[in-house]
Structure formats: C-alpha cells, structure tokens
C-alpha cells in the first residue's frame, strides 16, 4: 500500500511539473502540439516529471504484486489529490473549501482501504482472461477512433473512459505476468499490457487536447478503478480482511468519489 501511495505522489507531482514546463514553453512563443512538446522537453521540470512517471510505474507494479487491484486503483486515482495540493503551491491555483474537503475525503477513503485491504489474491487468472484483456485493449483503440466524430464534451468523456480502461488493462495484466522470461513472450497478457498502456496514453492526450478536461479526467478515474477492481475480485481472488468487506467497499467508493470531485486537476495547465 505504501508503494501504491508512492506511485500516486509520483504521478500527481509529475503532472504539475509537466504543466509548469508546458506553460513556460507556451510563454516562450511555442505553438502547436509538436513544437510545444519539443520546447517543454528541454526543461528540467518536464524531464523530472517523466522521471517521476517512470518511478511511479515501478511502484505501481510492485503494489499490484502485493495488494488487491481495487486498493491500487483507488490509490492511483488519488493522484489527483496530490496534483491539486502541489498545483496550489507551484501553480498558485486556489482551492475552494469544497476542493480541500475533497482532498480530505480522498485521504479518508484511502485510510479505510488501507485498514481493510487484505493481501494480493491467490488467483492467477486464466488464458481466456489474458486473451480477453488483449481484446479489450484492441477495443479501446477502436472506441477512440470512433469517438472522433462526437461533440467536444462527449468526445472528452468517451476518450477519458477509454483511456482509463486501457490503464485498467495494464493493472490486471501485471497480475497475469509472472516473470519476464521467454515463456512470457507467449503470454497475451504481456501484449495486452503494452497495447493497453499505449492506447491509454494516446487517448488521454487526445482527450485533454480538445474538449472538457474535467469530463476526460472523470472518465479516466472511472475507467481505471471500477473495471479492474471487479476483475480482481471476480477472477483473481482479491479479498478484504475478514469481516471488513463493508469498510473496503466504503473506502473504495469514498476515495473514487473524492477523486472525481477533483477531476479538474487532471490537467492543471487549464486550471
């Protein structure tokens, strides 16, 4: 659980550092996505953000190998609370009392989850589940392509939900990969992980580029938490501590609800 929270801190802080770099690049006269990226990537803040993203991913993988998916997913969604607090400091974004309350709600939900979560489920999944993950990752790309014809707000929500589903595929796939051996090269879960992660990144970028940031981030939070949590419970044996199922369900719902309330911080450059 410490690793899951560490990943949330890394991802949340990285978002703000990359936002600061993007603002500086835009202030320097950069226009267009490609030019903006090339200017931003020369700055230490953007590179530091990428480094934190890498560290966060490693911590996420470690967490997924030891605690239930529902706990890790809720913790990752809570990175929005980290983003909000760091943005208030570095970007001088003013948080309302409601938003500070949402940060507190997220922390309370994670505390309940930490108390109620058991160990990682003993289920190893099936080959059918691995192939199903790969199919879902492919479907995510198709949905993303079809969403281009929707109005801006609807497109942002659908793309955000699809991106979250792609990241959710990564969460489940990590549990289905035992070791990085030659045997794993024949495991469809490995390719589901790669395709799901790439699809999630591309679709989230597209969602944030055009349309409502809040809608996109809300879809992202729902996509990367609810589905993977259900898969973990139904197929991989994730369970809470004995007699604390009610606390785990409550903590999960509270943490996700608080994160949704902070969804405008999914991309602080527009805050």
FENWORA-V167550 format. One record per residue. SS is DSSP state (H for helix, E for strand, - for the rest). D_FIRST is the distance of its C-alpha to the first C-alpha in whole Angstrom. Layout:
BEGIN
{{SS/D_FIRST} {SS/D_FIRST}}
END
This chain:
BEGIN
{{-/0} {H/4} {H/5} {H/5} {H/6} {H/8} {H/10} {H/11} {H/12} {H/14} {H/15} {H/16} {H/18} {H/20} {H/21} {H/23} {H/24} {H/26} {H/27} {H/29} {H/30} {H/32} {H/33} {H/35} {H/36} {H/38} {H/39} {-/41} {-/43} {-/40} {-/41} {-/40} {H/36} {H/37} {H/39} {H/36} {H/34} {H/36} {H/36} {H/33} {-/32} {-/34} {-/32} {H/30} {H/27} {H/27} {H/27} {H/24} {H/22} {H/23} {H/21} {H/18} {H/18} {H/18} {H/15} {H/13} {H/14} {H/13} {H/10} {H/10} {H/11} {H/9} {H/6} {H/9} {-/11} {-/8} {E/7} {-/9} {H/11} {H/11} {H/8} {H/7} {H/11} {H/11} {H/8} {H/11} {H/14} {-/13} {H/14} {H/17} {H/17} {H/16} {H/19} {H/21} {H/21} {H/21} {H/24} {H/26} {H/26} {H/27} {-/29} {-/30} {-/29} {-/30} {-/27} {-/29} {H/28} {H/27} {H/24} {H/23} {H/23} {H/21} {H/18} {H/18} {H/18} {H/15} {H/13} {H/14} {H/13} {H/9} {H/10} {H/12} {H/9} {H/7} {H/10} {H/11} {E/9} {-/10} {E/10} {-/11} {-/14} {-/17} {-/19} {-/20} {-/22} {-/26} {H/28} {H/29} {H/25} {H/25} {H/28} {H/27} {H/25} {H/27} {H/30} {H/27} {H/27} {H/30} {H/31} {H/29} {H/31} {H/34} {H/33} {H/32} {H/36} {H/37} {H/35} {H/37} {H/40} {-/39} {-/39} {H/37} {H/35} {H/34} {H/34} {H/31} {H/29} {H/30} {H/29} {H/26} {H/25} {H/26} {H/24} {H/21} {H/22} {H/22} {H/19} {H/18} {H/20} {H/18} {H/15} {H/17} {H/19} {H/16} {H/16} {H/19} {-/20} {-/20} {-/21} {-/23} {-/27} {H/30} {H/29} {H/26} {H/29} {H/30} {-/27} {H/27} {H/24} {H/24} {H/26} {H/25} {H/22} {H/24} {H/26} {H/23} {H/22} {H/25} {H/27} {H/24} {H/24} {H/28} {H/28} {H/26} {H/28} {H/31} {H/30} {H/29} {H/33} {-/35} {-/34} {-/32} {H/29} {H/27} {H/28} {H/27} {H/23} {H/23} {H/24} {H/21} {H/19} {H/20} {H/21} {H/17} {H/15} {H/18} {H/20} {H/17} {H/15} {H/19} {H/19} {H/16} {H/17} {H/21} {H/21} {-/18} {-/18} {-/14} {-/15} {E/13} {-/14} {-/18} {-/20} {-/17} {H/17} {H/19} {H/16} {H/13} {H/16} {H/17} {H/14} {H/14} {H/17} {H/17} {H/14} {H/16} {H/19} {H/19} {H/18} {H/21} {H/23} {-/22} {H/23} {H/26} {H/23} {H/23} {H/25} {H/26} {H/30} {H/31} {-/30}}
END
